[in-house]
Structure formats: structure tokens, C-alpha cells
């Protein structure tokens, strides 16, 4: 059994597959049961052929469809006056709609174009396309001048057309895509033939053209700006042959040359027969002769001061100042001499100069006075809060203290004071004095500290700082009417209470200082570790021994978790446990003198 292996059929043709005669039965993959079948589509086909009831043979064939590779590319549009070449590559037989049989055709008219292509297997395929003709746009007009002066701006415009793309071609063949062509600062290289055309929907117009001429302007340059003195003149000339040229100076005159006599910006416009303009300018300054300097300022100075005199400024004028030795000491409009001494007194001169034009030499005499000398007393010490009289010796015209006083003496406390005095010439002198408060700084400690019982000897130790002078006296006031004058006394209190001890020290300058401390005297102070509020009359209250000396004491009781279970600001030994459970609690006792006591307390029943 053999129905073939591969068969290629032209598109739209059919193929007969034959399994051969002499078989008792046939079963095709299409379901048909005949010896032959006709196929019209590509695919894989197989058949089972039977001989009797026991023998069967099978075969398979692949059927493919072939079409010549032909396409005209679809519908298209061409511009009027142009042609479109349609070509199909390959070794085929061709038939076009106009009867031609070549592989290509040239289309220049609107309408349908078709071609039938037949290959060597005689397979035929047709393709078609509609070719439209787009009209050529009207030729635009180039609008603008054709003659320009060198350095001017070329400005050409193509007339407007809806939907157009505008193009200019310059003499150097470069292409621009704007409706307006603008070239700044024209040169001779920009001269030549310019073309302009448009494109609408891909169709180009014919081009318009214009021949551009670039005319050179008159060429001249004035010299650099000049500076002269009053009374001089300056002849300004372009150096051009005036034939065919017109001149227009800044004042409207039209001569080829101009005579300058005053400060001004001089310029001229030169125009040739093509109206091409050239211009240049020169600024000529006529400096006036300098005025004679008039010296102003105080020609009397104080020794050590800054000496300054000046003369009025004049435009563009420099000045030369000389000292009595002929040395140049300034070239400004002012003369400033810092920290002058009497050796600089004498005759000074000043002269003005304006572009080598000199004024007269002006002389003036400088007088330098000595400064007054004031001497204040040496720095001194005073006790805290005291004042001192400071007197300036000498006879001066004015007195000015740093505290604002204008008297010859002042009464002041601690501080630094400066006195400035002046003499009849207005020259100043000054001096400083520092007044410092000084004295002892009282301080002491005592032992034992804290709460003491009556009749306990307390030892007091002087720890005072004497300052700049030795301590010569002490007075201890123990707050119970007892006064002592020793350096480190001892003292006993017979009664409980809170006493203020005061130490007053006096130094060799008579300056005093005071220090205080508080001492609490009470009987034996003891806080119990527990109590038993069970109503038996024994230990029912939390009683702190010696607390009667501190009636304003604060007591707080805490449980083991830090919670406050009892609190009072004036404890009177009256807490009965408030029916709290048996256990250990913690107390914080703060005496009215600021001492704190902490610890555990146990409630037992």
C-alpha cells in the first residue's frame, strides 16, 4: 500500500488520494471508506486497507497547499505628474490589467491595478491595489527683499498654504523647514540663489527662487577715546573718500569731519548709495582745569590723635599732600595722619592735578598739642556694701567719669571707673581705678551632726575663708542666749528644740561676714521595728521615741508593692495599723528639719 509521502497542491486546487484496487475495504482518516478520496485543504491523511478479514495495511501522506508569493503592497497614493513602479520579484509568468507580461508596471493614472502570477507548477494567484492621484500644490511665492547690506538680517517668507510643510534651500545647499528664513548678521558668503517650495500630503510644489545680494557697508574706525584739557580741540575724521557717501553727525551736521571742543560722545552715521549704514563713536573728555584746593578741617590736633583735613572733591582730580619735610603723605582728597606727635607739626601743602593740569600750591600750618595727664589713686579694696570717695587731682577743663558723672570726684562702690579729662585745647587724657569688695566668707561645721540629746557637747569648727585680710574677731550666737568669741567653741543645750547658730567674722579691714546652721536638740530618737495593735494596751500604736521635738514631721507607710497605706503631715504617734494585715511594711519619716528616716516596720497580732 502506497498513497505517497508528500504532495504539494496549488491554492484552491483539489487532490485525489488513491489506496489502489483489489482491497476488501478502506478506512480513511476522514472517515470515508472508498478506494479514493478528494482533499481540498492541507493536512496529514492516512488510510487502512483490508484484504479479507485478517490482513490490513496502512499508509500516511502529508498534503500542503502552495501559493506564489505575490503582493502589490496595498492601495497607494502618488502625486500628480509622478509615477509609481510596482514590481514583483521571482521567476514567474505575469499578466497585468493592461495586458503587459513583465515583472513590473509603471503607474501614472488613478485606478485599479492587478496582476496574475503563475509559477512553474501552474499555480496562479492575483493581487490588486487602488492607486490614487494627489494634485501638486501651487508654487509658493518667496516674499522679501533681494538686496541687503552686510551685517543686516535676511528675512524671507514663503506664502501661506493650508497643511503645507515649508522648505528653503540656501546657496550652500542646506535645507531649512520653516515658513520664514531668518539669517542674522549677513556676510558675503550668504549671497546667492535661494529656493523655496512646499509639500502638502507628501506632494511637493514647484520651487520659487530669489537671488540675494549682500552689499558691503562703508568701512572705517575711529581711534580710541581721548582725554584733553579745556581749551584744546580734536579733529574727528572717518578717513573715507566722501564721494557717494552721506554723513550724519550726532548734532545733525553733515560734513565729512567734525571738530570736538567739549566733553561728549561723538558719533557719525555713514550711508552709501545702497543705503548701507556704517557707524562708529568716540568719547572725548575735556577735563576742566582743577580748582585751587580749599583746606577744611581742624588744623590743631592732640598728640596721639588722628589728624585729618580735606578739600572738596573734583571730578577726575587727584591731590598731592606733602608734610613739612616735603614727603608725599596722601594722594586722596583728604589727609589723615594717625597717632600724631608734636614732631609732625609744621607747614603742609596740597596741590590738585587733572590730567597734568595743576592747581596752585596751597600751604597750611598744623599745630599739635600735648595731651593732659590725670592720675587716679591706686586700685583699692572696700568692704561689701561700702562706698569710697575717688578724687581726681589737677585742674582740667572737663571731667567725664565712666558712670556718667562730670564732677572732679565721685562716691562709688565696687567697680572699675574710668575718668576722661580735657584741657583747653580739647585734648584728652584718662586713667582707670578698680574698686573691689573684699572681706571674709564665714563658714563652720559642728559635731555631732543630726539630732542630739540635751546636755550633749557639740563642737563647732570655724571654716571661714579670710579673703585678702586676716580674720581678727569671731562671734558665735548659739540661739539660746549664749555668745562666744573663741575660734572653735563647744556648747551644750539644756532644753529640746530647734536652734539657729550664727557665726559672725571680722577681718583686719573691719569687713564682716555671717554664716548660720540649724541644730535639733531632742531626747533619744528611736523608731520601733514593729508593734502589735491587738487592743491589749501594750504596743498598740506605732510610737517613735523623741518625735515630740518634731511636731510637723511627715510619715508615709508603704506595703511591699510600694503602695501608700498610711500618710500624714503632722504625725503624733497615733497610728494603730488601720486593721492592715499582719506583715512587714516600710516607712518614710521626714522630720521638719529635712532629715529622712526609712526602714521596715512589722505589724503583729
C-alpha positions as CSV (number, residue, x, y, z in Angstrom):
1,X,0.0,0.0,0.0
2,X,1.5,3.4,-1.0
3,X,-0.5,6.6,-1.3
4,X,2.6,8.7,-1.4
5,X,4.6,10.6,1.2
6,X,4.3,14.4,0.4
7,X,2.1,16.2,-2.0
8,X,2.1,20.0,-2.7
9,X,-1.1,21.4,-4.3
10,X,-1.8,24.8,-5.7
11,X,-4.0,27.0,-3.5
12,X,-7.7,26.4,-4.2
13,X,-7.0,23.2,-6.2
14,X,-8.0,19.6,-5.0
15,X,-6.1,16.3,-4.8
16,X,-7.3,12.7,-5.3
17,X,-5.7,10.2,-2.9
18,X,-6.0,6.6,-4.2
19,X,-5.4,3.5,-2.0
20,X,-5.3,1.2,-5.0
21,X,-7.7,-1.6,-6.2
22,X,-8.0,-5.2,-5.0
23,X,-8.7,-4.5,-1.4
24,X,-11.7,-5.7,0.5
25,X,-12.2,-2.5,2.5
26,X,-10.8,1.0,3.1
27,X,-10.9,3.3,6.1
28,X,-9.5,6.9,5.7
29,X,-8.7,9.4,8.4
30,X,-11.5,11.5,7.1
31,X,-14.0,8.6,7.8
32,X,-14.5,7.8,4.2
33,X,-14.4,4.1,3.1
34,X,-13.8,4.4,-0.6
35,X,-10.8,3.5,-2.6
36,X,-10.2,7.2,-3.4
37,X,-10.9,10.4,-1.7
38,X,-10.7,14.1,-2.8
39,X,-9.0,16.6,-0.4
40,X,-9.2,20.4,-0.6
41,X,-7.3,21.5,2.4
42,X,-3.8,20.9,3.7
43,X,-3.1,18.3,6.4
44,X,-1.9,14.8,7.2
45,X,-4.1,12.0,5.8
46,X,-3.9,8.2,6.4
47,X,-5.7,5.1,5.2
48,X,-6.1,1.5,6.4
49,X,-6.6,-1.1,3.5
50,X,-8.1,-4.5,4.3
51,X,-7.6,-7.8,2.5
52,X,-10.0,-10.4,3.8
53,X,-10.7,-10.3,7.5
54,X,-7.2,-10.8,8.8
55,X,-4.8,-8.6,6.7
56,X,-4.5,-4.9,6.9
57,X,-2.0,-2.3,5.6
58,X,-1.7,1.4,6.4
59,X,-0.1,4.5,4.8
60,X,0.1,8.2,5.5
61,X,0.6,11.3,3.2
62,X,1.1,15.0,4.1
63,X,-0.7,17.4,1.8
64,X,0.3,21.0,1.7
65,X,-1.0,24.0,-0.3
66,X,1.2,26.4,-2.2
67,X,0.6,29.9,-3.4
68,X,3.0,32.1,-5.4
69,X,4.5,34.9,-3.2
70,X,2.8,37.9,-4.8
71,X,1.7,41.3,-3.2
72,X,1.3,44.8,-4.6
73,X,1.6,46.3,-1.1
74,X,-2.0,47.6,-0.8
75,X,-3.7,50.8,-2.0
76,X,-1.4,53.8,-2.5
77,X,-1.4,57.5,-3.5
78,X,1.0,59.3,-5.8
79,X,1.4,63.0,-6.6
80,X,0.2,64.3,-9.9
81,X,3.0,64.3,-12.6
82,X,4.8,61.4,-10.9
83,X,4.8,57.7,-11.5
84,X,4.8,54.6,-9.3
85,X,6.7,51.5,-10.2
86,X,5.2,48.2,-9.0
87,X,7.5,45.1,-9.2
88,X,7.3,41.5,-8.2
89,X,10.5,39.5,-7.7
90,X,10.8,35.9,-8.9
91,X,10.7,33.7,-12.0
92,X,7.0,33.7,-12.7
93,X,4.6,34.3,-15.6
94,X,2.9,37.7,-15.2
95,X,-0.3,39.2,-16.6
96,X,-1.2,42.8,-15.6
97,X,-4.5,44.6,-16.1
98,X,-3.2,46.4,-19.2
99,X,-2.2,43.1,-20.8
100,X,1.6,43.6,-20.2
101,X,3.5,40.5,-19.0
102,X,6.6,41.9,-17.5
103,X,7.6,41.6,-13.8
104,X,6.7,45.3,-13.2
105,X,4.5,48.1,-14.3
106,X,4.7,51.9,-14.2
107,X,1.5,53.6,-12.9
108,X,0.8,57.3,-13.6
109,X,-3.0,57.4,-13.6
110,X,-5.6,56.8,-11.0
111,X,-7.4,53.4,-10.9
112,X,-7.2,49.7,-10.0
113,X,-4.0,47.8,-10.8
114,X,-4.0,44.0,-10.7
115,X,-1.6,41.2,-11.6
116,X,-1.9,37.4,-12.0
117,X,1.3,35.4,-11.2
118,X,1.7,31.8,-12.4
119,X,4.6,29.6,-11.2
120,X,6.2,26.6,-12.8
121,X,3.6,24.3,-11.1
122,X,1.0,26.4,-12.9
123,X,-0.3,27.7,-9.6
124,X,-1.9,31.1,-10.2
125,X,-2.6,34.0,-7.7
126,X,-4.0,37.5,-8.3
127,X,-3.4,40.7,-6.2
128,X,-4.8,44.2,-6.7
129,X,-4.4,47.8,-5.4
130,X,-6.1,51.1,-6.0
131,X,-3.8,53.9,-6.9
132,X,-5.0,57.5,-6.1
133,X,-3.6,60.7,-7.7
134,X,-3.0,63.6,-5.3
135,X,-2.7,67.1,-7.1
136,X,0.5,69.0,-6.9
137,X,0.2,72.1,-4.6
138,X,0.5,75.6,-6.1
139,X,4.0,77.0,-6.3
140,X,4.6,79.3,-3.3
141,X,6.0,82.9,-3.6
142,X,9.1,83.9,-1.8
143,X,8.3,87.2,-0.1
144,X,11.2,89.5,0.9
145,X,13.9,91.9,-0.3
146,X,16.7,90.7,-2.6
147,X,19.3,93.3,-1.7
148,X,20.7,93.6,1.8
149,X,23.5,95.4,3.5
150,X,26.3,93.4,5.0
151,X,25.6,92.9,8.7
152,X,21.8,93.2,8.3
153,X,19.3,90.3,8.8
154,X,17.9,88.4,5.8
155,X,14.2,87.8,6.2
156,X,12.4,85.7,3.6
157,X,8.9,84.2,3.9
158,X,7.0,81.6,1.8
159,X,3.4,82.5,1.0
160,X,0.9,80.5,3.2
161,X,-0.8,77.3,2.1
162,X,-3.1,75.2,4.4
163,X,-1.5,72.0,5.6
164,X,1.9,72.8,4.0
165,X,5.4,71.8,5.0
166,X,7.7,74.7,4.1
167,X,11.3,74.3,2.9
168,X,14.1,76.7,1.8
169,X,17.3,75.6,0.1
170,X,20.2,78.0,0.7
171,X,23.1,78.7,-1.6
172,X,25.3,76.2,0.3
173,X,22.5,73.6,-0.4
174,X,21.5,73.3,3.3
175,X,17.8,72.7,3.8
176,X,15.5,74.5,6.4
177,X,12.0,73.5,7.3
178,X,10.4,76.8,8.4
179,X,8.0,79.1,6.5
180,X,10.3,82.0,7.5
181,X,14.0,82.1,6.8
182,X,15.9,84.5,9.1
183,X,19.7,84.9,8.9
184,X,21.3,87.4,11.3
185,X,24.4,89.5,10.5
186,X,24.7,88.8,6.8
187,X,28.1,88.3,5.2
188,X,29.2,88.0,1.6
189,X,29.1,84.2,2.0
190,X,25.3,84.4,2.4
191,X,24.8,85.9,-1.1
192,X,23.4,83.7,-3.8
193,X,20.3,81.9,-5.1
194,X,17.7,80.8,-2.6
195,X,14.9,78.3,-3.5
196,X,11.6,77.8,-1.7
197,X,8.9,75.1,-2.1
198,X,6.2,73.4,-0.1
199,X,4.9,69.9,0.5
200,X,1.2,69.1,1.0
201,X,0.2,65.5,2.0
202,X,3.6,64.3,0.6
203,X,3.3,66.1,-2.7
204,X,5.9,68.8,-3.4
205,X,5.2,72.0,-5.3
206,X,7.5,73.6,-7.9
207,X,10.0,76.0,-6.3
208,X,10.3,79.8,-6.4
209,X,13.7,81.4,-6.2
210,X,15.3,84.7,-5.4
211,X,18.9,86.0,-6.0
212,X,20.2,87.6,-2.8
213,X,22.8,90.3,-3.0
214,X,24.8,91.4,0.1
215,X,26.3,94.9,-0.2
216,X,29.3,95.8,1.9
217,X,28.9,98.8,4.2
218,X,31.4,101.7,4.3
219,X,34.4,100.6,6.4
220,X,36.0,102.9,9.0
221,X,37.0,103.0,12.7
222,X,37.6,106.0,15.0
223,X,40.6,105.9,17.3
224,X,40.3,105.1,21.0
225,X,38.6,107.5,23.3
226,X,40.6,110.7,24.0
227,X,41.1,112.9,27.1
228,X,42.1,116.6,26.7
229,X,42.2,119.7,28.8
230,X,39.8,122.6,28.4
231,X,40.7,125.0,25.5
232,X,42.1,122.2,23.3
233,X,40.3,120.9,20.1
234,X,40.2,117.4,18.4
235,X,39.6,116.8,14.8
236,X,37.4,113.6,14.1
237,X,37.6,112.1,10.6
238,X,36.4,108.8,9.1
239,X,39.2,108.8,6.6
240,X,36.7,107.8,3.8
241,X,36.5,109.3,0.3
242,X,33.3,111.3,0.7
243,X,32.2,110.7,-2.9
244,X,28.9,108.8,-3.0
245,X,28.6,108.9,0.8
246,X,26.4,110.9,3.2
247,X,27.5,111.8,6.8
248,X,25.2,112.5,9.7
249,X,27.0,113.5,13.0
250,X,25.5,113.4,16.5
251,X,24.5,117.1,16.2
252,X,22.9,116.7,12.8
253,X,25.8,118.2,10.8
254,X,26.8,116.5,7.5
255,X,30.5,117.4,6.9
256,X,33.0,114.6,6.4
257,X,34.9,115.8,9.5
258,X,33.9,117.2,12.9
259,X,35.8,119.4,15.4
260,X,35.3,118.5,19.1
261,X,35.6,121.2,21.7
262,X,33.7,119.8,24.7
263,X,33.2,116.5,26.6
264,X,30.7,114.4,24.6
265,X,30.1,111.1,22.9
266,X,30.8,111.9,19.2
267,X,29.4,109.6,16.6
268,X,28.6,109.6,12.8
269,X,26.4,107.5,10.5
270,X,27.9,107.0,7.0
271,X,25.5,105.8,4.3
272,X,26.4,104.6,0.7
273,X,24.2,104.7,-2.4
274,X,22.6,101.3,-1.4
275,X,21.6,102.8,2.0
276,X,24.1,100.6,3.7
277,X,25.0,102.1,7.1
278,X,28.2,102.2,9.0
279,X,28.6,103.9,12.3
280,X,31.2,104.5,15.0
281,X,31.7,106.7,18.0
282,X,34.4,108.1,20.2
283,X,34.1,109.6,23.6
284,X,36.2,112.7,24.1
285,X,36.7,114.1,27.6
286,X,37.7,117.7,28.1
287,X,38.8,117.9,31.7
288,X,38.4,121.3,33.3
289,X,41.4,122.9,34.9
290,X,41.4,121.9,38.6
291,X,40.2,124.5,41.1
292,X,42.6,125.5,43.8
293,X,42.1,123.2,46.8
294,X,40.4,124.8,49.9
295,X,41.6,123.0,53.0
296,X,38.9,122.3,55.6
297,X,39.1,120.7,59.0
298,X,40.8,121.4,62.3
299,X,44.4,122.2,61.8
300,X,45.0,121.8,65.5
301,X,45.4,118.2,66.7
302,X,46.1,116.4,70.0
303,X,49.2,114.3,70.5
304,X,48.4,110.6,69.7
305,X,45.1,111.5,68.0
306,X,44.2,111.2,64.3
307,X,44.8,114.4,62.4
308,X,42.5,114.9,59.4
309,X,41.9,117.7,56.9
310,X,40.3,117.6,53.4
311,X,39.5,119.5,50.3
312,X,36.4,119.3,48.2
313,X,36.3,116.5,45.7
314,X,36.6,117.5,42.0
315,X,35.7,115.1,39.2
316,X,38.7,113.1,38.0
317,X,41.0,115.2,40.1
318,X,43.9,113.8,42.2
319,X,45.6,115.6,45.0
320,X,49.1,115.6,46.3
321,X,49.7,116.4,50.0
322,X,53.2,117.0,51.4
323,X,54.5,117.2,55.0
324,X,57.0,119.8,56.4
325,X,59.8,117.7,55.0
326,X,58.4,117.6,51.5
327,X,57.4,114.0,51.7
328,X,54.1,113.0,49.9
329,X,51.7,111.8,52.6
330,X,48.5,111.5,50.7
331,X,47.1,111.4,47.1
332,X,43.4,111.5,48.2
333,X,41.1,114.4,48.7
334,X,41.8,114.2,52.4
335,X,44.9,114.0,54.6
336,X,44.7,111.6,57.5
337,X,47.6,111.2,59.9
338,X,47.0,108.5,62.6
339,X,48.6,108.9,66.1
340,X,50.4,112.2,65.5
341,X,53.1,113.5,67.7
342,X,54.4,117.0,68.2
343,X,57.2,116.3,65.8
344,X,54.7,116.4,62.9
345,X,53.7,120.0,63.4
346,X,54.7,122.5,60.7
347,X,53.7,123.7,57.2
348,X,51.9,121.3,54.9
349,X,51.0,121.7,51.2
350,X,48.2,120.4,48.9
351,X,48.0,120.6,45.1
352,X,45.3,119.4,42.7
353,X,46.0,117.7,39.4
354,X,43.7,116.9,36.4
355,X,45.3,115.2,33.5
356,X,48.6,117.0,34.0
357,X,46.7,120.3,34.7
358,X,47.9,121.6,38.1
359,X,46.4,124.0,40.6
360,X,48.3,126.4,42.7
361,X,50.2,125.0,45.7
362,X,48.2,125.7,48.9
363,X,50.0,125.9,52.2
364,X,48.6,125.5,55.7
365,X,50.1,125.1,59.2
366,X,49.4,122.2,61.6
367,X,49.6,122.7,65.4
368,X,49.8,119.6,67.6
369,X,49.1,120.0,71.4
370,X,50.2,117.7,74.2
371,X,47.6,115.6,76.0
372,X,46.7,116.3,79.7
373,X,47.8,113.7,82.3
374,X,45.4,112.6,85.0
375,X,46.4,110.2,87.8
376,X,43.8,108.4,89.9
377,X,44.6,106.6,93.2
378,X,45.8,103.0,93.1
379,X,43.2,100.2,92.9
380,X,41.7,99.7,96.3
381,X,39.6,97.3,98.5
382,X,36.3,98.1,100.3
383,X,34.0,96.0,102.5
384,X,30.9,94.6,101.0
385,X,28.2,97.3,100.6
386,X,30.6,100.2,101.4
387,X,31.4,103.2,99.2
388,X,34.6,105.2,98.6
389,X,35.5,108.7,97.5
390,X,37.6,109.0,94.4
391,X,39.1,112.4,93.7
392,X,41.0,113.4,90.6
393,X,44.0,115.7,91.3
394,X,44.8,118.5,88.9
395,X,42.9,121.4,87.1
396,X,41.3,120.4,83.9
397,X,38.7,121.9,81.6
398,X,36.2,119.0,81.8
399,X,35.8,115.7,83.7
400,X,33.8,112.7,82.4
401,X,33.6,109.5,84.5
402,X,32.5,106.2,83.1
403,X,29.5,106.2,85.4
404,X,28.3,109.5,83.8
405,X,29.4,111.9,86.5
406,X,31.1,115.2,85.3
407,X,32.5,116.2,88.7
408,X,36.1,116.1,89.8
409,X,35.3,113.5,92.5
410,X,32.8,110.6,92.8
411,X,31.5,108.4,95.6
412,X,31.1,104.9,94.4
413,X,31.0,101.2,95.4
414,X,32.6,98.2,93.8
415,X,33.5,98.5,90.1
416,X,36.0,99.8,87.6
417,X,35.9,103.6,86.9
418,X,37.5,105.5,84.1
419,X,38.0,109.2,84.1
420,X,38.5,111.2,80.9
421,X,39.7,114.8,81.2
422,X,40.3,117.5,78.6
423,X,42.5,120.6,78.5
424,X,41.6,124.0,76.9
425,X,42.8,122.7,73.5
426,X,40.2,119.8,73.7
427,X,42.9,117.2,74.1
428,X,42.0,114.2,76.3
429,X,43.7,112.2,79.0
430,X,42.3,109.3,81.0
431,X,43.0,106.9,83.9
432,X,41.3,103.9,85.5
433,X,40.8,102.7,89.1
434,X,39.3,99.4,90.2
435,X,37.4,99.2,93.5
436,X,36.9,95.7,94.7
437,X,34.7,94.5,97.5
438,X,36.6,92.2,99.9
439,X,36.1,90.5,103.2
440,X,35.9,87.2,104.9
441,X,33.4,84.5,104.0
442,X,32.0,82.9,107.2
443,X,31.5,79.1,107.3
444,X,31.6,76.4,110.0
445,X,30.6,72.8,110.8
446,X,29.7,71.0,114.0
447,X,29.9,67.6,115.5
448,X,27.9,65.5,116.3
449,X,25.5,66.4,113.5
450,X,21.9,65.4,113.2
451,X,19.6,65.2,116.3
452,X,21.4,65.5,119.6
453,X,20.1,65.0,123.1
454,X,20.1,67.7,125.7
455,X,23.3,68.3,127.6
456,X,25.3,66.8,124.7
457,X,28.6,68.7,124.0
458,X,28.6,70.0,120.4
459,X,32.0,71.1,119.0
460,X,31.9,73.9,116.5
461,X,34.7,74.3,114.0
462,X,35.4,77.6,112.1
463,X,35.9,77.0,108.4
464,X,35.7,80.7,107.3
465,X,37.7,82.0,104.3
466,X,39.6,85.1,105.4
467,X,39.8,86.6,101.9
468,X,42.6,89.2,101.4
469,X,42.9,90.1,105.1
470,X,43.2,88.0,108.3
471,X,40.2,87.3,110.5
472,X,40.7,89.2,113.7
473,X,37.3,88.6,115.5
474,X,34.6,85.9,115.8
475,X,31.2,86.0,117.5
476,X,29.2,82.8,118.0
477,X,25.5,83.1,118.8
478,X,24.1,79.7,119.7
479,X,20.4,80.7,119.6
480,X,19.8,80.1,123.3
481,X,21.2,83.4,124.5
482,X,24.8,82.2,124.7
483,X,27.5,84.2,122.9
484,X,31.1,83.0,122.5
485,X,34.2,84.6,120.8
486,X,36.6,81.7,120.6
487,X,37.7,80.1,117.3
488,X,36.3,76.6,117.8
489,X,34.0,76.6,120.8
490,X,31.9,73.7,122.3
491,X,28.3,74.2,123.6
492,X,25.6,72.2,125.3
493,X,21.8,72.8,125.1
494,X,19.8,72.1,128.2
495,X,16.4,72.0,126.5
496,X,15.0,70.3,123.5
497,X,14.2,72.4,120.4
498,X,15.5,73.6,117.1
499,X,18.3,76.3,117.5
500,X,19.9,78.6,114.9
501,X,23.6,79.0,115.4
502,X,25.1,82.2,113.8
503,X,28.9,82.9,113.3
504,X,30.0,86.5,112.5
505,X,33.6,87.0,111.4
506,X,35.5,90.3,111.1
507,X,38.8,90.8,109.2
508,X,41.6,93.2,109.7
509,X,39.9,95.8,107.3
510,X,36.8,95.7,109.5
511,X,34.7,93.7,107.0
512,X,32.3,91.2,108.4
513,X,30.5,88.0,107.2
514,X,27.8,85.8,108.7
515,X,27.0,82.1,108.4
516,X,24.1,80.1,110.0
517,X,23.2,76.5,110.7
518,X,20.2,74.8,112.4
519,X,20.7,72.3,115.3
520,X,17.9,70.0,116.5
521,X,18.0,69.0,120.3
522,X,15.7,66.2,121.3
523,X,15.7,63.2,123.6
524,X,16.8,59.8,122.4
525,X,15.2,59.4,118.9
526,X,14.2,55.7,118.2
527,X,11.9,54.2,115.6
528,X,10.5,50.8,116.6
529,X,10.8,47.8,114.3
530,X,7.2,46.7,114.9
531,X,4.1,46.9,117.1
532,X,1.0,44.8,117.9
533,X,-2.3,46.7,117.5
534,X,-4.4,43.9,119.2
535,X,-6.1,46.1,121.8
536,X,-4.3,44.7,124.9
537,X,-3.0,48.2,125.7
538,X,0.6,47.2,125.1
539,X,2.3,48.3,121.8
540,X,-1.0,49.1,120.2
541,X,0.5,52.2,118.4
542,X,3.4,52.9,116.2
543,X,5.3,55.2,118.7
544,X,8.6,57.0,117.6
545,X,10.6,58.0,120.7
546,X,11.8,61.6,120.7
547,X,9.2,62.7,118.0
548,X,7.7,65.3,120.3
549,X,10.6,67.6,119.3
550,X,9.4,67.5,115.7
551,X,5.6,68.1,115.7
552,X,5.5,68.9,112.0
553,X,7.0,65.6,110.8
554,X,5.6,63.7,107.7
555,X,5.1,59.9,107.9
556,X,4.3,57.6,105.0
557,X,3.7,53.8,105.3
558,X,4.1,51.5,102.2
559,X,3.2,47.9,101.5
560,X,5.6,45.6,99.9
561,X,4.4,46.6,96.4
562,X,5.2,50.3,97.1
563,X,1.6,51.3,97.6
564,X,0.9,54.0,100.3
565,X,-1.3,52.6,103.1
566,X,-1.0,55.4,105.5
567,X,0.2,59.1,105.2
568,X,0.1,62.2,107.5
569,X,1.9,65.6,107.5
570,X,1.8,66.0,111.3
571,X,2.4,62.6,112.9
572,X,1.6,62.4,116.6
573,X,2.5,58.7,117.4
574,X,-1.1,57.7,116.9
575,X,-1.1,55.2,114.0
576,X,-2.8,51.9,115.1
577,X,-2.2,49.9,111.8
578,X,-5.6,50.7,110.4
579,X,-6.6,47.0,110.6
580,X,-3.9,46.2,108.0
581,X,-3.0,42.5,107.6
582,X,-0.1,41.1,109.7
583,X,3.1,41.6,107.8
584,X,6.1,43.8,107.1
585,X,5.7,47.3,105.9
586,X,8.0,50.2,105.2
587,X,8.1,53.7,106.5
588,X,9.5,57.1,105.3
589,X,9.7,59.6,108.1
590,X,10.7,63.2,107.2
591,X,11.5,65.5,110.1
592,X,10.7,69.2,109.9
593,X,14.4,69.9,109.7
594,X,14.6,68.0,106.4
595,X,16.1,64.7,107.7
596,X,14.7,61.5,106.3
597,X,14.5,58.1,108.0
598,X,13.4,54.9,106.3
599,X,13.1,51.2,107.3
600,X,10.8,48.3,107.9
601,X,8.0,48.0,110.5
602,X,6.2,44.8,111.3
603,X,2.5,44.6,112.3
604,X,1.9,41.5,114.6
605,X,-1.3,40.5,116.5
